[in-house]
């Protein structure tokens, strides 16, 4: 709706929701704009920061469960890919 709220307003539909993840799962992120944990896509299909709708957001979301680690890498164009750092240490 054009506002900058990080949570949906009461009038906005929630497409998907889930309960808390298991406490054994660690989820961290590292993005270019680290002022708040925020990832959104603009109408162009590119990512954007919370501060500026024209500024692209890029970075990594890391999921760890025990010794298993997976990363979701998001580039400045908004394209996401997953990788396993134990199998791809140079590019993950």
C-alpha positions, 0 to 999 in steps of 0.5 A: 500500500505504499507505506514503509511499515515492516508489518502488514496493516490490518486491512492488508491480506496475509498470504502466508504465515507460520509459527516459530521455527524450531530453536535448533534452527538458526537464521541470520542475514547480512544485507547491504542495508543493515539498518533493519532486517528487511527484504522486499521486491519492487514492482520491477522485480528487483530488491529494495532497501527499507530506506529507499525504494530505488536502492537495491538490496543484496546479501545472504540469509544463512540457515543452520541446523546442527552441522548443516548450513545452507545459504540463500544469496540474493544479488542486486537484480533480485535473483536468489540462489541457494548454496551449500558452503561445504560443497562450494566454499569459494562461491557460497 
